[in-house]
Amino acid sequence: MSIDSDSAAGRTLALVTDYYAAFNRGDWEAMLAFLTDDVAHDINQGGRETGRDTFRAFLGRMNRSYRERLENIVVLSSADGTRAGAEYVVHGEYLADDEGLPAANGQRYVLPGGAFFDIRDGRIARVSNYYNLADWIRQVGG
């Protein structure tokens, strides 16, 4: 895919694509560099957390309990580049118990997901993640 990096939409497409490439490499510091200091993170079926350091702690919790990679990533952008959306398929393994969820014993799962983004000054200012938690629980045997 060719991205027109001269347009606002193209820069946003590249930003979100690079963010997910860092995720798939497990390069958390690169992911964090794409975020504003005051990033808002809406957790699937949960609350909102704010700030890059809080997001770093979230990534640490996720890294402890899950090994995931995203495939079939499709990113869309508004013409002005201030909003974006992504759809993907999560291929994961549940490694360690996560609070309030079923016990982990290496269960594998495949789950469609998506996210919405606000972009400000060339960085991600909000990421809101969505997936079907009931489907995930069914897949891990909860």
C-alpha positions in Angstrom: 0.0 0.0 0.0 1.2 3.5 -0.9 0.5 6.3 1.6 0.5 9.9 0.5 2.7 11.3 3.3 2.1 14.9 1.9 -1.6 14.9 3.0 -2.9 15.1 6.6 -4.8 11.9 6.1 -1.7 10.2 4.7 0.4 11.3 7.7 -2.3 9.9 10.1 -2.4 6.6 8.2 1.4 6.3 8.5 1.3 7.2 12.2 -1.3 4.6 13.1 0.3 2.0 10.8 3.7 2.6 12.5 2.1 2.4 15.9 0.7 -1.1 15.1 4.0 -2.2 13.6 5.7 -1.3 16.9 3.0 -3.3 18.7 3.7 -6.3 16.6 7.4 -6.0 17.3 6.8 -5.7 21.0 8.6 -2.3 20.9 6.7 -0.6 23.7 9.0 2.5 23.8 8.4 3.1 20.1 4.6 2.8 20.7 4.8 5.3 23.5 6.7 7.7 21.3 3.7 7.9 19.0 1.5 9.2 21.9 0.9 12.6 23.3 2.0 13.1 27.0 -1.7 13.4 28.0 -3.0 10.5 25.8 -6.5 9.3 26.7 -6.8 5.5 26.6 -10.3 4.0 26.6 -9.9 0.4 27.7 -12.4 -2.1 26.2 -15.4 -2.3 28.4 -13.6 -0.4 31.0 -12.6 3.1 32.0 -10.4 5.8 30.7 -6.8 6.1 31.7 -4.8 9.3 30.9 -1.2 9.9 30.3 1.8 8.2 28.6 3.2 6.9 31.9 -0.2 5.3 32.7 -0.3 3.8 29.2 3.3 2.4 29.8 2.0 0.7 33.0 -1.0 -0.7 31.0 1.4 -2.2 28.4 3.4 -3.8 31.3 0.2 -5.5 32.6 -0.7 -6.6 29.1 2.8 -7.9 28.4 2.7 -10.0 31.6 -0.6 -11.7 30.8 -0.8 -11.8 27.0 1.3 -12.4 23.9 -0.5 -10.9 20.9 0.0 -10.0 17.3 -2.3 -8.1 15.0 -3.0 -9.3 11.5 -5.2 -8.0 8.6 -4.8 -4.4 9.9 -6.9 -1.9 8.0 -6.5 1.8 8.9 -8.8 4.6 7.8 -8.4 8.4 8.3 -10.5 11.4 8.1 -9.5 13.8 5.3 -8.1 16.3 7.8 -6.1 13.6 9.6 -7.5 14.4 13.1 -9.4 11.1 13.4 -8.6 7.5 12.5 -10.0 4.0 12.9 -8.5 0.6 12.6 -9.8 -2.9 12.3 -7.7 -6.0 12.8 -7.6 -9.6 13.9 -5.9 -10.4 17.2 -4.0 -13.7 17.4 -3.1 -14.2 21.0 -2.0 -16.4 23.9 -3.2 -15.9 27.5 -0.1 -16.4 29.6 -0.9 -15.3 33.1 -4.1 -14.6 35.1 -5.5 -11.1 34.5 -7.6 -9.6 37.4 -11.3 -10.4 37.1 -10.9 -12.8 34.1 -10.6 -16.6 33.8 -7.5 -18.4 34.8 -4.7 -18.5 32.2 -2.9 -21.6 31.1 -1.6 -20.7 27.6 -5.0 -20.6 25.9 -4.8 -19.4 22.3 -7.5 -17.1 20.8 -8.3 -15.3 17.5 -10.5 -12.3 17.9 -11.6 -9.4 15.7 -11.0 -6.0 17.2 -10.9 -2.3 16.4 -9.8 1.0 17.6 -10.5 4.7 17.2 -7.9 7.5 17.4 -7.8 11.3 17.9 -4.6 12.8 16.4 -3.1 16.0 17.6 0.2 17.6 16.5 1.3 14.4 14.7 0.7 12.2 17.7 -2.0 9.9 19.0 -4.0 11.9 21.6 -6.7 9.2 22.2 -7.0 5.5 21.5 -10.2 3.6 22.2 -10.0 -0.2 21.8 -12.9 -2.5 21.2 -13.4 -6.3 21.0 -16.0 -8.8 22.0 -15.0 -9.7 25.6 -17.7 -12.5 25.7 -16.2 -14.1 22.7 -12.7 -13.9 24.2 -13.9 -15.5 27.4 -15.6 -18.3 25.5 -12.4 -18.9 23.6 -10.2 -19.2 26.7 -12.8 -21.4 28.5 -14.2 -19.0 31.0 
